[in-house]
């Protein structure tokens, strides 16, 4: 580890200068996005480390009241992995969580994993492809799926009520190769190699205890391509996430994202429930639909992202507006209208685009959205929204849901603790 | 005219991106096929607007009347054939019902955009398992599952009756329906999108594997629309018109070897490379077809 730090200090000045600059921009986003509760948590848990932890080259804090990677402003890339546990006992599972914790904390700080990276007679403990790279705002977010509570680890009684596989939605075409998992890790970073390195090393550490079940990489426009940080566009060309709740509003986050102690079970207090859907977009079909049709599908103007009939992206959405012929300006089957519903259900979307090469069968692009949302309660928030969308959303003509999973993402980990220590 | 010349370039670029093979580029004599020509596209807005305006004034009454007649003729036959099919189902004649299933559906598949424009009829007639709530699932595919998977007509009488009455309702509604050139143009693309989304992958007829009947019927429906509009299109954009004609030919040639008597072979007979080739020929056709509306100004 010491070796590694020395190495990184020897980096050419120009590069470090550049990194500082982007780091400062990142810090601004962190302060803007992390919200008061995040900072207060930092203050309590590791007060002496606040400045150090938040310094640009040290990455985002791994320890805290909540896991990073949920209200953290979305990084450029994601590597998502679901695992099946093969370990036979709760002790083995706990050991895996402890080993993962040490590795995750090191990787979030941009450090090498383990002690044996310069010992010539053993394989290095870190696979090495991120050596010398900055932390790149890496976050690692861990969760457990409903199947972990099946009795193998004596956890049946601790299963959250609302944690179960999503119901079948109209039009689902789920492929088991993109579904479920005992555990999940969402790694997000501003560098794909850094993100991949994290998943690879977690999988390596897990060998003998857990195996990869499915993975999906994703991307969005990078911070460099859009320094202003506008709402990202999905692969259908539309801004995606305009209606997200304000992550800097700690009260709102408590209401919509973080499981509260009274929600039960106690071990999830401060955690969040994650819904993951792999949504393939029929881009070839979309590409031959008219702009009018595309805009009617989303209920927004493609260019500005404004609701139909308005000018600015964040203009209030007027669902009552009627056009001259008496039809709603924002169509009844538009994605916007159905996602919004009566406004009583909100979720925090944190999606990424994916491109997984070709569908070998048809020769069409296998591209779409790795939809991820965080919510306090899947049954009260995600499920009713998705039900509405599945039934009537005009967007369904152009998308097909091929993967699905839910996970209970742990509350934050205190320094000295380990992932899942409130559960097992 | 500039705009018109540059269209094939855009189309060609797209088909190259999609690695579409086996297309005979009709417009190969045009310098417009070089990527450079695409930039002209940006500068020709004025010409385009003028062309569009001129086009808007066109009268498509003959084409629209022709399409209405076609749709009614198809739906008439659809009701007849559906009645034969549902009679066989109700009579418990499994084999006859199976043999009438796919041919009856072809009349529907040819004019599907018309049915889709008429409210809930399409899901009632044509929803697949999972498209709608389980309790609401009815229509052809509900019966298909029983015939092929459960191998029985038992319990299907009500579904058969409802299907026939939905078909008759479609016949009644089509009389009063507004058909315009815009519906025709978007409908042609929608028909091919249907193929692209579910038929080419064998998802539509998951029990009977008669997807190629639907495939062929969707393409025939799109071709009919094109036939009704092709003279107008040729007058405005000869190259685009030729390209669409050629690509219909190419796709229909790809489909021909799979004909089996009056029908088509089982989807399960298709090799992976057959599916891919059909799919890519289909995309190659749908892309220029989706530009037809713009050129016609509808």
Interface residues (C-beta under 8 A of the other chain):
Chain A: X168 X170 X171 X172 X173 X282 X284 X285 X287 X288 X289 X290 X293 X360 X361 X362 X363 X364 X365 X391 X397 X400
Chain B: X14 X18 X19 X20 X130 X131 X132 X133 X186 X189 X193 X196 X197 X200 X201 X203 X272 X275 X276 X279 X280 X283 X286 X287 X289 X290 X293
